[in-house]
C-alpha cells in the first residue's frame, strides 16, 4: 500500500523491485529517455539492477522522472556523484536519493504517530 497527496492505493509495480536496493530518483527526464537509455547510461556500475522511466498509464507519455536501482551502496553513491547534471538524452538529469520507502502506508502512519507524540510532548510540557 502507498500513500501520497492524501490518497492511499496499492502499487503492484513495487513487486518488480528489490526491497533492499539503493534507489535513485532521476528527475528532469526528456520525452526521449526510455528504460533502455537509462539502463545503458547506468549499467556501467557493477551492482546496477534496474532502471525505469515512470509513464502515464493512459497515454504512455513520460512523466519526466524515473528510478535507478543498485545492490551496492558504493555504486549508488558513485552514480549520484558522477551522473548528477549529466546529459541523458536531450537534457541534464537531476538525481536524489529516492524516498519511496517513506510513502508506504505503514511508514507514513508510524511517522504521523511519532510526530503527534512529539507535538503532544512539547505542548503539554510547556506548563502554561
C-alpha positions as CSV (number, residue, x, y, z in Angstrom):
1,X,0.0,0.0,0.0
2,X,1.2,3.5,-0.8
3,X,0.1,7.0,0.3
4,X,0.9,10.4,-1.3
5,X,-1.1,13.6,-1.7
6,X,-3.7,12.4,0.9
7,X,-4.6,9.3,-1.2
8,X,-3.9,5.6,-0.5
9,X,-3.6,3.0,-3.2
10,X,-1.9,-0.4,-3.9
11,X,1.1,-0.1,-6.0
12,X,1.7,-3.5,-7.7
13,X,4.8,-2.2,-9.5
14,X,6.8,-2.3,-6.3
15,X,6.9,-6.1,-6.6
16,X,9.2,-5.6,-9.6
17,X,11.9,-4.0,-7.4
18,X,14.2,-5.5,-4.7
19,X,13.2,-4.3,-1.2
20,X,16.8,-4.0,-0.1
21,X,18.1,-1.9,-3.0
22,X,19.6,1.5,-3.1
23,X,17.4,3.6,-5.3
24,X,18.0,6.9,-7.0
25,X,15.2,9.3,-8.1
26,X,16.1,10.7,-11.5
27,X,14.3,13.9,-12.5
28,X,14.1,16.3,-15.5
29,X,14.0,13.4,-18.0
30,X,13.2,14.4,-21.5
31,X,10.5,12.7,-23.6
32,X,13.3,10.9,-25.5
33,X,14.5,9.0,-22.4
34,X,13.4,5.3,-22.2
35,X,14.0,2.5,-19.8
36,X,16.6,1.2,-22.3
37,X,18.5,4.5,-22.4
38,X,18.6,4.8,-18.6
39,X,19.8,1.2,-18.4
40,X,22.6,1.9,-20.9
41,X,23.6,5.0,-19.0
42,X,23.8,3.4,-15.6
43,X,24.7,-0.2,-16.2
44,X,28.4,0.6,-16.2
45,X,28.1,0.4,-12.4
46,X,28.7,-3.3,-11.4
47,X,25.7,-3.6,-9.0
48,X,23.2,-1.8,-11.3
49,X,19.9,-3.7,-11.1
50,X,17.2,-1.8,-12.9
51,X,16.1,1.5,-14.4
52,X,12.6,2.6,-15.1
53,X,11.0,5.7,-16.6
54,X,7.6,6.5,-15.0
55,X,4.9,6.8,-17.6
56,X,1.3,7.9,-17.7
57,X,-0.9,4.8,-17.7
58,X,-3.4,6.2,-20.3
59,X,-1.1,8.0,-22.7
60,X,2.2,6.1,-22.1
61,X,3.9,9.5,-22.2
62,X,6.9,10.0,-19.8
63,X,6.1,11.8,-16.6
64,X,9.7,13.3,-16.7
65,X,11.2,11.2,-13.9
66,X,12.3,7.6,-13.2
67,X,14.3,5.4,-10.8
68,X,17.6,3.6,-10.9
69,X,18.3,0.7,-8.5
70,X,21.7,-0.6,-7.2
71,X,22.5,-3.5,-5.0
72,X,25.7,-1.9,-3.6
73,X,25.6,1.4,-1.7
74,X,29.1,2.2,-3.1
75,X,27.8,2.2,-6.7
76,X,24.7,4.2,-5.6
77,X,27.0,6.9,-4.1
78,X,29.4,6.9,-7.0
79,X,26.5,7.2,-9.5
80,X,25.0,10.1,-7.6
81,X,28.3,12.0,-7.7
82,X,29.3,11.2,-11.2
83,X,25.9,11.4,-13.0
84,X,24.0,14.3,-11.4
85,X,23.7,17.0,-14.0
86,X,25.0,14.8,-16.9
87,X,23.0,14.8,-20.1
88,X,20.9,11.7,-20.7
89,X,19.1,12.2,-24.0
90,X,18.3,15.8,-24.6
91,X,18.5,17.2,-21.0
92,X,20.8,17.2,-17.9
93,X,19.3,14.9,-15.3
94,X,18.8,15.7,-11.6
95,X,19.5,12.9,-9.1
96,X,18.3,12.4,-5.5
97,X,18.1,9.6,-3.0
98,X,14.7,8.0,-3.6
99,X,12.1,8.4,-0.8
100,X,9.9,5.5,-2.0
101,X,10.1,3.8,1.4
102,X,8.7,6.8,3.1
103,X,5.5,6.5,1.1
104,X,4.4,3.1,2.3
105,X,1.3,3.4,4.4
106,X,2.8,1.7,7.5
107,X,5.8,4.1,7.4
108,X,3.6,7.1,7.0
109,X,1.4,6.1,9.8
110,X,4.3,5.4,12.1
111,X,5.8,8.9,11.3
112,X,2.5,10.6,11.9
113,X,2.2,8.9,15.3
114,X,5.8,9.9,16.2
115,X,5.1,13.5,15.1
116,X,1.8,13.6,17.1
117,X,3.5,12.2,20.2
118,X,6.4,14.8,19.8
119,X,3.9,17.7,19.4
120,X,1.9,16.4,22.4
121,X,5.0,16.2,24.5
122,X,6.2,19.7,23.5
123,X,2.8,21.3,24.0
124,X,1.9,19.5,27.3
125,X,5.4,20.1,28.7
126,X,5.1,23.9,28.4
127,X,3.0,24.1,31.7
128,X,1.4,27.4,30.7
